[in-house]
Amino acid sequence: MQDGYHSLISLLLPDFILDFFELKGVRKEEDVFHLDLQEVNTTPNVPDGEKLLSKGFFSTITVQDFPIRGHKVFLHIKRRR
């Protein structure tokens, strides 16, 4: 995604969202914006000797956000297991 476009979208989203989620895409339909967000792969603190296994993602959930200039906004969020 272009850096300028990503910067513009990041101004519209709360700060903490982009700390934990990566913006994967933006789609615009007639009067609707769809923002695709994917949880960032961060490893929690684990004791030595324990192995972490990636289990993939949960199903995508959709959350309706506040409108932007009369356009509905839907956040499509993909979280890690």
C-alpha positions as CSV (number, residue, x, y, z in Angstrom):
1,M,0.0,0.0,0.0
2,Q,1.3,3.5,-0.8
3,D,2.8,5.3,2.2
4,G,0.8,8.5,1.6
5,Y,-2.5,6.6,1.5
6,H,-1.6,4.6,4.6
7,S,-0.7,7.9,6.4
8,L,-4.1,9.3,5.5
9,I,-6.0,6.3,6.8
10,S,-3.9,6.2,9.9
11,L,-5.1,9.8,10.7
12,L,-8.7,8.5,10.6
13,L,-8.2,5.5,12.9
14,P,-7.4,5.6,16.6
15,D,-3.7,5.3,17.4
16,F,-3.9,2.0,19.2
17,I,-5.5,0.2,16.3
18,L,-2.4,0.5,14.1
19,D,-0.2,-0.6,17.0
20,F,-1.9,-4.0,17.0
21,F,-3.3,-4.3,13.5
22,E,-1.8,-3.9,10.0
23,L,-3.9,-2.2,7.3
24,K,-4.1,-4.8,4.5
25,G,-6.4,-3.0,2.1
26,V,-9.0,-0.4,1.5
27,R,-12.0,-0.9,-0.8
28,K,-14.5,1.8,-1.7
29,E,-18.0,1.1,-2.9
30,E,-20.7,3.6,-3.7
31,D,-21.0,5.1,-0.2
32,V,-19.1,2.6,1.8
33,F,-15.4,2.2,2.8
34,H,-14.2,-1.3,3.7
35,L,-10.9,-1.4,5.7
36,D,-9.2,-4.8,6.0
37,L,-7.1,-5.1,9.2
38,Q,-4.9,-8.1,10.2
39,E,-3.5,-8.6,13.7
40,V,0.3,-8.1,13.9
41,N,2.3,-11.2,14.7
42,T,3.8,-10.4,18.1
43,T,5.2,-13.0,20.3
44,P,4.2,-13.0,24.0
45,N,6.8,-13.5,26.8
46,V,7.2,-17.2,27.2
47,P,9.4,-19.1,29.6
48,D,12.6,-20.7,28.0
49,G,12.0,-24.1,26.6
50,E,8.4,-23.6,25.6
51,K,7.6,-23.5,21.9
52,L,5.0,-21.4,20.2
53,L,2.8,-22.8,17.5
54,S,1.0,-20.6,15.0
55,K,-2.6,-21.7,14.8
56,G,-3.7,-19.4,12.0
57,F,-6.5,-16.9,12.2
58,F,-10.0,-16.7,13.6
59,S,-12.8,-16.0,11.1
60,T,-12.9,-12.4,10.0
61,I,-15.3,-10.2,11.9
62,T,-16.9,-7.0,10.6
63,V,-17.4,-3.9,12.8
64,Q,-19.3,-0.8,11.6
65,D,-17.4,2.4,12.6
66,F,-18.4,6.0,12.6
67,P,-19.2,7.4,9.1
68,I,-16.6,9.5,7.3
69,R,-18.1,12.4,5.3
70,G,-21.4,10.6,4.8
71,H,-19.7,7.3,3.9
72,K,-20.3,4.2,6.0
73,V,-17.1,2.6,7.3
74,F,-16.7,-1.2,7.9
75,L,-13.7,-2.6,9.6
76,H,-13.0,-6.3,8.6
77,I,-10.8,-7.6,11.4
78,K,-8.7,-10.8,11.2
79,R,-7.3,-11.9,14.6
80,R,-4.6,-14.5,15.3
81,R,-5.5,-17.6,17.3
